[in-house]
Amino acid sequence: MSTAAATREAVRDHPFLLQALRAGVVNYTAAAAFLDVGETEPVATALRRFADDLPEFETRDADARVRMESGVGVIEDAESASEAGDDTEVLLSIGGAAVVPDAGSMTAVLATGDVDVAALAAVCGRLDAEDIDAEAAAVAEGTLLVVVDRRAGVSALRAVEDALANVPV
């Protein structure tokens, strides 16, 4: 495999570096040393060329309504609850567990509208940058949901709004 091909593959293993290359904010020598693909200078040159081939970094404003819902919780046997005729609204269901209202002390932040996987990635990245742990996160059919500790609810709401205003395309 050529140095250029190995470098491109290594960059794809680190999506943050791919975004930084697109944004033009990379120290190529430092990035080459980080990737540890081979000799620093040839890898730095490969990075420069790769960056030239990438589309320019752009963002979009996801047109979404964001709201917060307190008191959500996780029930472990969501399937049994629904079979028993429980009319509980399920906000998220996966692997037999479900996030439901009035079942705990966590906070859900929901965004509805122009949200997709890229928006979820932006939201998760922003929550991580704000040191807010998400207990659950998902996106489907124009709805994005993150569940956080109750005390982090307001900060998470702001972080989600900010992230959705700058979703990378």
MODELLER restraints for C-alpha pairs under 7 A, 6 or more apart:
rsr = mdl.restraints
at = mdl.atoms
rsr.add(forms.Gaussian(group=physical.xy_distance, feature=features.Distance(at['CA:3:A'], at['CA:43:A']), mean=6.55, stdev=0.5))
rsr.add(forms.Gaussian(group=physical.xy_distance, feature=features.Distance(at['CA:4:A'], at['CA:46:A']), mean=5.10, stdev=0.5))
rsr.add(forms.Gaussian(group=physical.xy_distance, feature=features.Distance(at['CA:6:A'], at['CA:37:A']), mean=6.77, stdev=0.5))
rsr.add(forms.Gaussian(group=physical.xy_distance, feature=features.Distance(at['CA:7:A'], at['CA:37:A']), mean=6.47, stdev=0.5))
rsr.add(forms.Gaussian(group=physical.xy_distance, feature=features.Distance(at['CA:7:A'], at['CA:43:A']), mean=6.38, stdev=0.5))
rsr.add(forms.Gaussian(group=physical.xy_distance, feature=features.Distance(at['CA:7:A'], at['CA:46:A']), mean=6.63, stdev=0.5))
rsr.add(forms.Gaussian(group=physical.xy_distance, feature=features.Distance(at['CA:7:A'], at['CA:47:A']), mean=6.91, stdev=0.5))
rsr.add(forms.Gaussian(group=physical.xy_distance, feature=features.Distance(at['CA:10:A'], at['CA:35:A']), mean=6.46, stdev=0.5))
rsr.add(forms.Gaussian(group=physical.xy_distance, feature=features.Distance(at['CA:11:A'], at['CA:17:A']), mean=6.17, stdev=0.5))
rsr.add(forms.Gaussian(group=physical.xy_distance, feature=features.Distance(at['CA:11:A'], at['CA:18:A']), mean=5.95, stdev=0.5))
rsr.add(forms.Gaussian(group=physical.xy_distance, feature=features.Distance(at['CA:12:A'], at['CA:18:A']), mean=6.54, stdev=0.5))
rsr.add(forms.Gaussian(group=physical.xy_distance, feature=features.Distance(at['CA:20:A'], at['CA:26:A']), mean=5.97, stdev=0.5))
rsr.add(forms.Gaussian(group=physical.xy_distance, feature=features.Distance(at['CA:21:A'], at['CA:51:A']), mean=5.38, stdev=0.5))
rsr.add(forms.Gaussian(group=physical.xy_distance, feature=features.Distance(at['CA:22:A'], at['CA:51:A']), mean=6.25, stdev=0.5))
rsr.add(forms.Gaussian(group=physical.xy_distance, feature=features.Distance(at['CA:22:A'], at['CA:54:A']), mean=6.06, stdev=0.5))
rsr.add(forms.Gaussian(group=physical.xy_distance, feature=features.Distance(at['CA:22:A'], at['CA:55:A']), mean=6.39, stdev=0.5))
rsr.add(forms.Gaussian(group=physical.xy_distance, feature=features.Distance(at['CA:22:A'], at['CA:56:A']), mean=5.28, stdev=0.5))
rsr.add(forms.Gaussian(group=physical.xy_distance, feature=features.Distance(at['CA:22:A'], at['CA:57:A']), mean=4.86, stdev=0.5))
rsr.add(forms.Gaussian(group=physical.xy_distance, feature=features.Distance(at['CA:23:A'], at['CA:56:A']), mean=6.52, stdev=0.5))
rsr.add(forms.Gaussian(group=physical.xy_distance, feature=features.Distance(at['CA:23:A'], at['CA:57:A']), mean=4.84, stdev=0.5))
rsr.add(forms.Gaussian(group=physical.xy_distance, feature=features.Distance(at['CA:28:A'], at['CA:44:A']), mean=4.97, stdev=0.5))
rsr.add(forms.Gaussian(group=physical.xy_distance, feature=features.Distance(at['CA:28:A'], at['CA:47:A']), mean=6.46, stdev=0.5))
rsr.add(forms.Gaussian(group=physical.xy_distance, feature=features.Distance(at['CA:28:A'], at['CA:48:A']), mean=6.92, stdev=0.5))
rsr.add(forms.Gaussian(group=physical.xy_distance, feature=features.Distance(at['CA:29:A'], at['CA:40:A']), mean=6.46, stdev=0.5))
rsr.add(forms.Gaussian(group=physical.xy_distance, feature=features.Distance(at['CA:29:A'], at['CA:41:A']), mean=6.93, stdev=0.5))
rsr.add(forms.Gaussian(group=physical.xy_distance, feature=features.Distance(at['CA:29:A'], at['CA:44:A']), mean=5.32, stdev=0.5))
rsr.add(forms.Gaussian(group=physical.xy_distance, feature=features.Distance(at['CA:32:A'], at['CA:40:A']), mean=5.42, stdev=0.5))
rsr.add(forms.Gaussian(group=physical.xy_distance, feature=features.Distance(at['CA:32:A'], at['CA:43:A']), mean=5.44, stdev=0.5))
rsr.add(forms.Gaussian(group=physical.xy_distance, feature=features.Distance(at['CA:32:A'], at['CA:44:A']), mean=5.24, stdev=0.5))
rsr.add(forms.Gaussian(group=physical.xy_distance, feature=features.Distance(at['CA:33:A'], at['CA:40:A']), mean=5.90, stdev=0.5))
rsr.add(forms.Gaussian(group=physical.xy_distance, feature=features.Distance(at['CA:58:A'], at['CA:168:A']), mean=5.80, stdev=0.5))
rsr.add(forms.Gaussian(group=physical.xy_distance, feature=features.Distance(at['CA:58:A'], at['CA:169:A']), mean=5.77, stdev=0.5))
rsr.add(forms.Gaussian(group=physical.xy_distance, feature=features.Distance(at['CA:59:A'], at['CA:166:A']), mean=5.18, stdev=0.5))
rsr.add(forms.Gaussian(group=physical.xy_distance, feature=features.Distance(at['CA:59:A'], at['CA:167:A']), mean=5.03, stdev=0.5))
rsr.add(forms.Gaussian(group=physical.xy_distance, feature=features.Distance(at['CA:59:A'], at['CA:168:A']), mean=4.19, stdev=0.5))
rsr.add(forms.Gaussian(group=physical.xy_distance, feature=features.Distance(at['CA:59:A'], at['CA:169:A']), mean=5.40, stdev=0.5))
rsr.add(forms.Gaussian(group=physical.xy_distance, feature=features.Distance(at['CA:60:A'], at['CA:165:A']), mean=6.70, stdev=0.5))
rsr.add(forms.Gaussian(group=physical.xy_distance, feature=features.Distance(at['CA:60:A'], at['CA:166:A']), mean=5.50, stdev=0.5))
rsr.add(forms.Gaussian(group=physical.xy_distance, feature=features.Distance(at['CA:60:A'], at['CA:167:A']), mean=5.18, stdev=0.5))
rsr.add(forms.Gaussian(group=physical.xy_distance, feature=features.Distance(at['CA:60:A'], at['CA:168:A']), mean=6.37, stdev=0.5))
rsr.add(forms.Gaussian(group=physical.xy_distance, feature=features.Distance(at['CA:60:A'], at['CA:169:A']), mean=6.63, stdev=0.5))
rsr.add(forms.Gaussian(group=physical.xy_distance, feature=features.Distance(at['CA:61:A'], at['CA:164:A']), mean=6.01, stdev=0.5))
rsr.add(forms.Gaussian(group=physical.xy_distance, feature=features.Distance(at['CA:61:A'], at['CA:165:A']), mean=4.24, stdev=0.5))
rsr.add(forms.Gaussian(group=physical.xy_distance, feature=features.Distance(at['CA:61:A'], at['CA:166:A']), mean=5.51, stdev=0.5))
rsr.add(forms.Gaussian(group=physical.xy_distance, feature=features.Distance(at['CA:61:A'], at['CA:167:A']), mean=6.28, stdev=0.5))
rsr.add(forms.Gaussian(group=physical.xy_distance, feature=features.Distance(at['CA:62:A'], at['CA:114:A']), mean=5.28, stdev=0.5))
rsr.add(forms.Gaussian(group=physical.xy_distance, feature=features.Distance(at['CA:62:A'], at['CA:115:A']), mean=6.25, stdev=0.5))
rsr.add(forms.Gaussian(group=physical.xy_distance, feature=features.Distance(at['CA:62:A'], at['CA:164:A']), mean=5.23, stdev=0.5))
rsr.add(forms.Gaussian(group=physical.xy_distance, feature=features.Distance(at['CA:62:A'], at['CA:165:A']), mean=5.98, stdev=0.5))
rsr.add(forms.Gaussian(group=physical.xy_distance, feature=features.Distance(at['CA:62:A'], at['CA:167:A']), mean=6.76, stdev=0.5))
rsr.add(forms.Gaussian(group=physical.xy_distance, feature=features.Distance(at['CA:63:A'], at['CA:113:A']), mean=5.95, stdev=0.5))
rsr.add(forms.Gaussian(group=physical.xy_distance, feature=features.Distance(at['CA:63:A'], at['CA:114:A']), mean=5.13, stdev=0.5))
rsr.add(forms.Gaussian(group=physical.xy_distance, feature=features.Distance(at['CA:64:A'], at['CA:111:A']), mean=5.79, stdev=0.5))
rsr.add(forms.Gaussian(group=physical.xy_distance, feature=features.Distance(at['CA:64:A'], at['CA:112:A']), mean=5.16, stdev=0.5))
rsr.add(forms.Gaussian(group=physical.xy_distance, feature=features.Distance(at['CA:64:A'], at['CA:113:A']), mean=4.27, stdev=0.5))
rsr.add(forms.Gaussian(group=physical.xy_distance, feature=features.Distance(at['CA:64:A'], at['CA:114:A']), mean=5.56, stdev=0.5))
rsr.add(forms.Gaussian(group=physical.xy_distance, feature=features.Distance(at['CA:64:A'], at['CA:115:A']), mean=6.87, stdev=0.5))
rsr.add(forms.Gaussian(group=physical.xy_distance, feature=features.Distance(at['CA:65:A'], at['CA:111:A']), mean=5.35, stdev=0.5))
rsr.add(forms.Gaussian(group=physical.xy_distance, feature=features.Distance(at['CA:65:A'], at['CA:112:A']), mean=5.30, stdev=0.5))
rsr.add(forms.Gaussian(group=physical.xy_distance, feature=features.Distance(at['CA:65:A'], at['CA:113:A']), mean=6.43, stdev=0.5))
rsr.add(forms.Gaussian(group=physical.xy_distance, feature=features.Distance(at['CA:66:A'], at['CA:110:A']), mean=5.64, stdev=0.5))
rsr.add(forms.Gaussian(group=physical.xy_distance, feature=features.Distance(at['CA:66:A'], at['CA:111:A']), mean=4.26, stdev=0.5))
rsr.add(forms.Gaussian(group=physical.xy_distance, feature=features.Distance(at['CA:66:A'], at['CA:112:A']), mean=6.63, stdev=0.5))
rsr.add(forms.Gaussian(group=physical.xy_distance, feature=features.Distance(at['CA:66:A'], at['CA:161:A']), mean=6.81, stdev=0.5))
rsr.add(forms.Gaussian(group=physical.xy_distance, feature=features.Distance(at['CA:67:A'], at['CA:109:A']), mean=5.80, stdev=0.5))
rsr.add(forms.Gaussian(group=physical.xy_distance, feature=features.Distance(at['CA:67:A'], at['CA:110:A']), mean=5.41, stdev=0.5))
rsr.add(forms.Gaussian(group=physical.xy_distance, feature=features.Distance(at['CA:67:A'], at['CA:111:A']), mean=6.45, stdev=0.5))
rsr.add(forms.Gaussian(group=physical.xy_distance, feature=features.Distance(at['CA:68:A'], at['CA:107:A']), mean=6.88, stdev=0.5))
rsr.add(forms.Gaussian(group=physical.xy_distance, feature=features.Distance(at['CA:68:A'], at['CA:108:A']), mean=5.71, stdev=0.5))
rsr.add(forms.Gaussian(group=physical.xy_distance, feature=features.Distance(at['CA:68:A'], at['CA:109:A']), mean=4.49, stdev=0.5))
rsr.add(forms.Gaussian(group=physical.xy_distance, feature=features.Distance(at['CA:68:A'], at['CA:110:A']), mean=6.23, stdev=0.5))
rsr.add(forms.Gaussian(group=physical.xy_distance, feature=features.Distance(at['CA:68:A'], at['CA:157:A']), mean=6.70, stdev=0.5))
rsr.add(forms.Gaussian(group=physical.xy_distance, feature=features.Distance(at['CA:69:A'], at['CA:107:A']), mean=5.68, stdev=0.5))
rsr.add(forms.Gaussian(group=physical.xy_distance, feature=features.Distance(at['CA:69:A'], at['CA:108:A']), mean=5.08, stdev=0.5))
rsr.add(forms.Gaussian(group=physical.xy_distance, feature=features.Distance(at['CA:69:A'], at['CA:109:A']), mean=6.35, stdev=0.5))
rsr.add(forms.Gaussian(group=physical.xy_distance, feature=features.Distance(at['CA:70:A'], at['CA:106:A']), mean=6.29, stdev=0.5))
rsr.add(forms.Gaussian(group=physical.xy_distance, feature=features.Distance(at['CA:70:A'], at['CA:107:A']), mean=4.39, stdev=0.5))
rsr.add(forms.Gaussian(group=physical.xy_distance, feature=features.Distance(at['CA:70:A'], at['CA:108:A']), mean=6.32, stdev=0.5))
rsr.add(forms.Gaussian(group=physical.xy_distance, feature=features.Distance(at['CA:71:A'], at['CA:101:A']), mean=6.07, stdev=0.5))
rsr.add(forms.Gaussian(group=physical.xy_distance, feature=features.Distance(at['CA:71:A'], at['CA:102:A']), mean=5.08, stdev=0.5))
rsr.add(forms.Gaussian(group=physical.xy_distance, feature=features.Distance(at['CA:71:A'], at['CA:103:A']), mean=6.34, stdev=0.5))
rsr.add(forms.Gaussian(group=physical.xy_distance, feature=features.Distance(at['CA:71:A'], at['CA:104:A']), mean=5.12, stdev=0.5))
rsr.add(forms.Gaussian(group=physical.xy_distance, feature=features.Distance(at['CA:71:A'], at['CA:105:A']), mean=4.60, stdev=0.5))
rsr.add(forms.Gaussian(group=physical.xy_distance, feature=features.Distance(at['CA:71:A'], at['CA:106:A']), mean=5.44, stdev=0.5))
rsr.add(forms.Gaussian(group=physical.xy_distance, feature=features.Distance(at['CA:71:A'], at['CA:107:A']), mean=5.96, stdev=0.5))
rsr.add(forms.Gaussian(group=physical.xy_distance, feature=features.Distance(at['CA:72:A'], at['CA:99:A']), mean=6.60, stdev=0.5))
rsr.add(forms.Gaussian(group=physical.xy_distance, feature=features.Distance(at['CA:72:A'], at['CA:100:A']), mean=5.47, stdev=0.5))
rsr.add(forms.Gaussian(group=physical.xy_distance, feature=features.Distance(at['CA:72:A'], at['CA:101:A']), mean=4.27, stdev=0.5))
rsr.add(forms.Gaussian(group=physical.xy_distance, feature=features.Distance(at['CA:72:A'], at['CA:102:A']), mean=5.31, stdev=0.5))
rsr.add(forms.Gaussian(group=physical.xy_distance, feature=features.Distance(at['CA:72:A'], at['CA:103:A']), mean=5.25, stdev=0.5))
rsr.add(forms.Gaussian(group=physical.xy_distance, feature=features.Distance(at['CA:72:A'], at['CA:104:A']), mean=4.93, stdev=0.5))
rsr.add(forms.Gaussian(group=physical.xy_distance, feature=features.Distance(at['CA:72:A'], at['CA:105:A']), mean=5.93, stdev=0.5))
rsr.add(forms.Gaussian(group=physical.xy_distance, feature=features.Distance(at['CA:72:A'], at['CA:106:A']), mean=5.09, stdev=0.5))
rsr.add(forms.Gaussian(group=physical.xy_distance, feature=features.Distance(at['CA:72:A'], at['CA:107:A']), mean=5.75, stdev=0.5))
rsr.add(forms.Gaussian(group=physical.xy_distance, feature=features.Distance(at['CA:72:A'], at['CA:108:A']), mean=6.54, stdev=0.5))
rsr.add(forms.Gaussian(group=physical.xy_distance, feature=features.Distance(at['CA:73:A'], at['CA:99:A']), mean=5.54, stdev=0.5))
rsr.add(forms.Gaussian(group=physical.xy_distance, feature=features.Distance(at['CA:73:A'], at['CA:100:A']), mean=5.63, stdev=0.5))
rsr.add(forms.Gaussian(group=physical.xy_distance, feature=features.Distance(at['CA:73:A'], at['CA:101:A']), mean=6.49, stdev=0.5))
rsr.add(forms.Gaussian(group=physical.xy_distance, feature=features.Distance(at['CA:73:A'], at['CA:102:A']), mean=6.94, stdev=0.5))
rsr.add(forms.Gaussian(group=physical.xy_distance, feature=features.Distance(at['CA:73:A'], at['CA:103:A']), mean=4.47, stdev=0.5))
rsr.add(forms.Gaussian(group=physical.xy_distance, feature=features.Distance(at['CA:73:A'], at['CA:104:A']), mean=3.93, stdev=0.5))
rsr.add(forms.Gaussian(group=physical.xy_distance, feature=features.Distance(at['CA:73:A'], at['CA:105:A']), mean=6.29, stdev=0.5))
rsr.add(forms.Gaussian(group=physical.xy_distance, feature=features.Distance(at['CA:73:A'], at['CA:106:A']), mean=5.87, stdev=0.5))
rsr.add(forms.Gaussian(group=physical.xy_distance, feature=features.Distance(at['CA:74:A'], at['CA:97:A']), mean=6.57, stdev=0.5))
rsr.add(forms.Gaussian(group=physical.xy_distance, feature=features.Distance(at['CA:74:A'], at['CA:98:A']), mean=5.45, stdev=0.5))
rsr.add(forms.Gaussian(group=physical.xy_distance, feature=features.Distance(at['CA:74:A'], at['CA:99:A']), mean=4.57, stdev=0.5))
rsr.add(forms.Gaussian(group=physical.xy_distance, feature=features.Distance(at['CA:74:A'], at['CA:100:A']), mean=6.33, stdev=0.5))
rsr.add(forms.Gaussian(group=physical.xy_distance, feature=features.Distance(at['CA:74:A'], at['CA:103:A']), mean=6.89, stdev=0.5))
rsr.add(forms.Gaussian(group=physical.xy_distance, feature=features.Distance(at['CA:75:A'], at['CA:97:A']), mean=5.66, stdev=0.5))
rsr.add(forms.Gaussian(group=physical.xy_distance, feature=features.Distance(at['CA:75:A'], at['CA:98:A']), mean=5.42, stdev=0.5))
rsr.add(forms.Gaussian(group=physical.xy_distance, feature=features.Distance(at['CA:75:A'], at['CA:99:A']), mean=6.55, stdev=0.5))
rsr.add(forms.Gaussian(group=physical.xy_distance, feature=features.Distance(at['CA:76:A'], at['CA:96:A']), mean=6.32, stdev=0.5))
rsr.add(forms.Gaussian(group=physical.xy_distance, feature=features.Distance(at['CA:76:A'], at['CA:97:A']), mean=4.37, stdev=0.5))
rsr.add(forms.Gaussian(group=physical.xy_distance, feature=features.Distance(at['CA:76:A'], at['CA:98:A']), mean=6.60, stdev=0.5))
rsr.add(forms.Gaussian(group=physical.xy_distance, feature=features.Distance(at['CA:77:A'], at['CA:96:A']), mean=5.68, stdev=0.5))
rsr.add(forms.Gaussian(group=physical.xy_distance, feature=features.Distance(at['CA:77:A'], at['CA:97:A']), mean=5.75, stdev=0.5))
rsr.add(forms.Gaussian(group=physical.xy_distance, feature=features.Distance(at['CA:78:A'], at['CA:96:A']), mean=5.61, stdev=0.5))
rsr.add(forms.Gaussian(group=physical.xy_distance, feature=features.Distance(at['CA:78:A'], at['CA:97:A']), mean=5.39, stdev=0.5))
rsr.add(forms.Gaussian(group=physical.xy_distance, feature=features.Distance(at['CA:78:A'], at['CA:98:A']), mean=5.48, stdev=0.5))
rsr.add(forms.Gaussian(group=physical.xy_distance, feature=features.Distance(at['CA:79:A'], at['CA:96:A']), mean=6.20, stdev=0.5))
rsr.add(forms.Gaussian(group=physical.xy_distance, feature=features.Distance(at['CA:88:A'], at['CA:100:A']), mean=6.98, stdev=0.5))
rsr.add(forms.Gaussian(group=physical.xy_distance, feature=features.Distance(at['CA:89:A'], at['CA:100:A']), mean=6.15, stdev=0.5))
rsr.add(forms.Gaussian(group=physical.xy_distance, feature=features.Distance(at['CA:89:A'], at['CA:101:A']), mean=6.91, stdev=0.5))
rsr.add(forms.Gaussian(group=physical.xy_distance, feature=features.Distance(at['CA:90:A'], at['CA:98:A']), mean=6.40, stdev=0.5))
rsr.add(forms.Gaussian(group=physical.xy_distance, feature=features.Distance(at['CA:90:A'], at['CA:99:A']), mean=6.05, stdev=0.5))
rsr.add(forms.Gaussian(group=physical.xy_distance, feature=features.Distance(at['CA:90:A'], at['CA:100:A']), mean=4.88, stdev=0.5))
rsr.add(forms.Gaussian(group=physical.xy_distance, feature=features.Distance(at['CA:91:A'], at['CA:99:A']), mean=5.42, stdev=0.5))
rsr.add(forms.Gaussian(group=physical.xy_distance, feature=features.Distance(at['CA:91:A'], at['CA:100:A']), mean=5.54, stdev=0.5))
rsr.add(forms.Gaussian(group=physical.xy_distance, feature=features.Distance(at['CA:92:A'], at['CA:98:A']), mean=5.40, stdev=0.5))
rsr.add(forms.Gaussian(group=physical.xy_distance, feature=features.Distance(at['CA:92:A'], at['CA:99:A']), mean=5.06, stdev=0.5))
rsr.add(forms.Gaussian(group=physical.xy_distance, feature=features.Distance(at['CA:93:A'], at['CA:99:A']), mean=6.41, stdev=0.5))
rsr.add(forms.Gaussian(group=physical.xy_distance, feature=features.Distance(at['CA:105:A'], at['CA:150:A']), mean=5.98, stdev=0.5))
rsr.add(forms.Gaussian(group=physical.xy_distance, feature=features.Distance(at['CA:106:A'], at['CA:147:A']), mean=6.72, stdev=0.5))
rsr.add(forms.Gaussian(group=physical.xy_distance, feature=features.Distance(at['CA:106:A'], at['CA:148:A']), mean=5.85, stdev=0.5))
rsr.add(forms.Gaussian(group=physical.xy_distance, feature=features.Distance(at['CA:106:A'], at['CA:149:A']), mean=4.81, stdev=0.5))
rsr.add(forms.Gaussian(group=physical.xy_distance, feature=features.Distance(at['CA:106:A'], at['CA:150:A']), mean=4.52, stdev=0.5))
rsr.add(forms.Gaussian(group=physical.xy_distance, feature=features.Distance(at['CA:107:A'], at['CA:147:A']), mean=5.62, stdev=0.5))
rsr.add(forms.Gaussian(group=physical.xy_distance, feature=features.Distance(at['CA:107:A'], at['CA:148:A']), mean=5.39, stdev=0.5))
rsr.add(forms.Gaussian(group=physical.xy_distance, feature=features.Distance(at['CA:107:A'], at['CA:149:A']), mean=6.04, stdev=0.5))
rsr.add(forms.Gaussian(group=physical.xy_distance, feature=features.Distance(at['CA:107:A'], at['CA:150:A']), mean=4.96, stdev=0.5))
rsr.add(forms.Gaussian(group=physical.xy_distance, feature=features.Distance(at['CA:107:A'], at['CA:153:A']), mean=5.58, stdev=0.5))
rsr.add(forms.Gaussian(group=physical.xy_distance, feature=features.Distance(at['CA:108:A'], at['CA:145:A']), mean=6.64, stdev=0.5))
rsr.add(forms.Gaussian(group=physical.xy_distance, feature=features.Distance(at['CA:108:A'], at['CA:146:A']), mean=5.67, stdev=0.5))
rsr.add(forms.Gaussian(group=physical.xy_distance, feature=features.Distance(at['CA:108:A'], at['CA:147:A']), mean=4.37, stdev=0.5))
rsr.add(forms.Gaussian(group=physical.xy_distance, feature=features.Distance(at['CA:108:A'], at['CA:148:A']), mean=6.41, stdev=0.5))
rsr.add(forms.Gaussian(group=physical.xy_distance, feature=features.Distance(at['CA:109:A'], at['CA:145:A']), mean=5.71, stdev=0.5))
rsr.add(forms.Gaussian(group=physical.xy_distance, feature=features.Distance(at['CA:109:A'], at['CA:146:A']), mean=5.34, stdev=0.5))
rsr.add(forms.Gaussian(group=physical.xy_distance, feature=features.Distance(at['CA:109:A'], at['CA:147:A']), mean=6.34, stdev=0.5))
rsr.add(forms.Gaussian(group=physical.xy_distance, feature=features.Distance(at['CA:109:A'], at['CA:157:A']), mean=6.08, stdev=0.5))
rsr.add(forms.Gaussian(group=physical.xy_distance, feature=features.Distance(at['CA:110:A'], at['CA:143:A']), mean=6.90, stdev=0.5))
rsr.add(forms.Gaussian(group=physical.xy_distance, feature=features.Distance(at['CA:110:A'], at['CA:144:A']), mean=5.57, stdev=0.5))
rsr.add(forms.Gaussian(group=physical.xy_distance, feature=features.Distance(at['CA:110:A'], at['CA:145:A']), mean=4.60, stdev=0.5))
rsr.add(forms.Gaussian(group=physical.xy_distance, feature=features.Distance(at['CA:110:A'], at['CA:146:A']), mean=6.70, stdev=0.5))
rsr.add(forms.Gaussian(group=physical.xy_distance, feature=features.Distance(at['CA:111:A'], at['CA:143:A']), mean=5.67, stdev=0.5))
rsr.add(forms.Gaussian(group=physical.xy_distance, feature=features.Distance(at['CA:111:A'], at['CA:144:A']), mean=5.01, stdev=0.5))
rsr.add(forms.Gaussian(group=physical.xy_distance, feature=features.Distance(at['CA:111:A'], at['CA:145:A']), mean=6.55, stdev=0.5))
rsr.add(forms.Gaussian(group=physical.xy_distance, feature=features.Distance(at['CA:112:A'], at['CA:142:A']), mean=5.57, stdev=0.5))
rsr.add(forms.Gaussian(group=physical.xy_distance, feature=features.Distance(at['CA:112:A'], at['CA:143:A']), mean=4.49, stdev=0.5))
rsr.add(forms.Gaussian(group=physical.xy_distance, feature=features.Distance(at['CA:112:A'], at['CA:144:A']), mean=6.38, stdev=0.5))
rsr.add(forms.Gaussian(group=physical.xy_distance, feature=features.Distance(at['CA:113:A'], at['CA:142:A']), mean=5.12, stdev=0.5))
rsr.add(forms.Gaussian(group=physical.xy_distance, feature=features.Distance(at['CA:113:A'], at['CA:143:A']), mean=6.54, stdev=0.5))
rsr.add(forms.Gaussian(group=physical.xy_distance, feature=features.Distance(at['CA:114:A'], at['CA:142:A']), mean=5.98, stdev=0.5))
rsr.add(forms.Gaussian(group=physical.xy_distance, feature=features.Distance(at['CA:115:A'], at['CA:142:A']), mean=5.32, stdev=0.5))
rsr.add(forms.Gaussian(group=physical.xy_distance, feature=features.Distance(at['CA:115:A'], at['CA:143:A']), mean=6.42, stdev=0.5))
rsr.add(forms.Gaussian(group=physical.xy_distance, feature=features.Distance(at['CA:115:A'], at['CA:144:A']), mean=6.44, stdev=0.5))
rsr.add(forms.Gaussian(group=physical.xy_distance, feature=features.Distance(at['CA:116:A'], at['CA:139:A']), mean=6.30, stdev=0.5))
rsr.add(forms.Gaussian(group=physical.xy_distance, feature=features.Distance(at['CA:116:A'], at['CA:142:A']), mean=6.77, stdev=0.5))
rsr.add(forms.Gaussian(group=physical.xy_distance, feature=features.Distance(at['CA:117:A'], at['CA:139:A']), mean=6.55, stdev=0.5))
rsr.add(forms.Gaussian(group=physical.xy_distance, feature=features.Distance(at['CA:118:A'], at['CA:167:A']), mean=6.66, stdev=0.5))
rsr.add(forms.Gaussian(group=physical.xy_distance, feature=features.Distance(at['CA:118:A'], at['CA:168:A']), mean=6.92, stdev=0.5))
rsr.add(forms.Gaussian(group=physical.xy_distance, feature=features.Distance(at['CA:119:A'], at['CA:164:A']), mean=6.23, stdev=0.5))
rsr.add(forms.Gaussian(group=physical.xy_distance, feature=features.Distance(at['CA:119:A'], at['CA:167:A']), mean=5.62, stdev=0.5))
rsr.add(forms.Gaussian(group=physical.xy_distance, feature=features.Distance(at['CA:120:A'], at['CA:139:A']), mean=6.57, stdev=0.5))
rsr.add(forms.Gaussian(group=physical.xy_distance, feature=features.Distance(at['CA:120:A'], at['CA:144:A']), mean=6.88, stdev=0.5))
rsr.add(forms.Gaussian(group=physical.xy_distance, feature=features.Distance(at['CA:122:A'], at['CA:163:A']), mean=5.61, stdev=0.5))
rsr.add(forms.Gaussian(group=physical.xy_distance, feature=features.Distance(at['CA:122:A'], at['CA:167:A']), mean=5.85, stdev=0.5))
rsr.add(forms.Gaussian(group=physical.xy_distance, feature=features.Distance(at['CA:123:A'], at['CA:160:A']), mean=5.47, stdev=0.5))
rsr.add(forms.Gaussian(group=physical.xy_distance, feature=features.Distance(at['CA:123:A'], at['CA:163:A']), mean=5.24, stdev=0.5))
rsr.add(forms.Gaussian(group=physical.xy_distance, feature=features.Distance(at['CA:123:A'], at['CA:164:A']), mean=6.94, stdev=0.5))
rsr.add(forms.Gaussian(group=physical.xy_distance, feature=features.Distance(at['CA:126:A'], at['CA:159:A']), mean=6.17, stdev=0.5))
rsr.add(forms.Gaussian(group=physical.xy_distance, feature=features.Distance(at['CA:126:A'], at['CA:163:A']), mean=6.14, stdev=0.5))
rsr.add(forms.Gaussian(group=physical.xy_distance, feature=features.Distance(at['CA:127:A'], at['CA:133:A']), mean=6.95, stdev=0.5))
rsr.add(forms.Gaussian(group=physical.xy_distance, feature=features.Distance(at['CA:127:A'], at['CA:156:A']), mean=6.76, stdev=0.5))
rsr.add(forms.Gaussian(group=physical.xy_distance, feature=features.Distance(at['CA:127:A'], at['CA:159:A']), mean=6.26, stdev=0.5))
rsr.add(forms.Gaussian(group=physical.xy_distance, feature=features.Distance(at['CA:132:A'], at['CA:152:A']), mean=6.79, stdev=0.5))
rsr.add(forms.Gaussian(group=physical.xy_distance, feature=features.Distance(at['CA:132:A'], at['CA:156:A']), mean=6.99, stdev=0.5))
rsr.add(forms.Gaussian(group=physical.xy_distance, feature=features.Distance(at['CA:133:A'], at['CA:148:A']), mean=6.33, stdev=0.5))
rsr.add(forms.Gaussian(group=physical.xy_distance, feature=features.Distance(at['CA:134:A'], at['CA:146:A']), mean=6.29, stdev=0.5))
rsr.add(forms.Gaussian(group=physical.xy_distance, feature=features.Distance(at['CA:134:A'], at['CA:147:A']), mean=5.57, stdev=0.5))
rsr.add(forms.Gaussian(group=physical.xy_distance, feature=features.Distance(at['CA:134:A'], at['CA:148:A']), mean=4.87, stdev=0.5))
rsr.add(forms.Gaussian(group=physical.xy_distance, feature=features.Distance(at['CA:135:A'], at['CA:147:A']), mean=5.31, stdev=0.5))
rsr.add(forms.Gaussian(group=physical.xy_distance, feature=features.Distance(at['CA:135:A'], at['CA:148:A']), mean=5.50, stdev=0.5))
rsr.add(forms.Gaussian(group=physical.xy_distance, feature=features.Distance(at['CA:136:A'], at['CA:146:A']), mean=5.60, stdev=0.5))
rsr.add(forms.Gaussian(group=physical.xy_distance, feature=features.Distance(at['CA:136:A'], at['CA:147:A']), mean=5.09, stdev=0.5))
rsr.add(forms.Gaussian(group=physical.xy_distance, feature=features.Distance(at['CA:137:A'], at['CA:145:A']), mean=5.49, stdev=0.5))
rsr.add(forms.Gaussian(group=physical.xy_distance, feature=features.Distance(at['CA:137:A'], at['CA:146:A']), mean=4.29, stdev=0.5))
rsr.add(forms.Gaussian(group=physical.xy_distance, feature=features.Distance(at['CA:137:A'], at['CA:147:A']), mean=6.41, stdev=0.5))
rsr.add(forms.Gaussian(group=physical.xy_distance, feature=features.Distance(at['CA:138:A'], at['CA:144:A']), mean=5.85, stdev=0.5))
rsr.add(forms.Gaussian(group=physical.xy_distance, feature=features.Distance(at['CA:138:A'], at['CA:145:A']), mean=5.42, stdev=0.5))
rsr.add(forms.Gaussian(group=physical.xy_distance, feature=features.Distance(at['CA:138:A'], at['CA:146:A']), mean=6.69, stdev=0.5))
rsr.add(forms.Gaussian(group=physical.xy_distance, feature=features.Distance(at['CA:139:A'], at['CA:145:A']), mean=6.30, stdev=0.5))
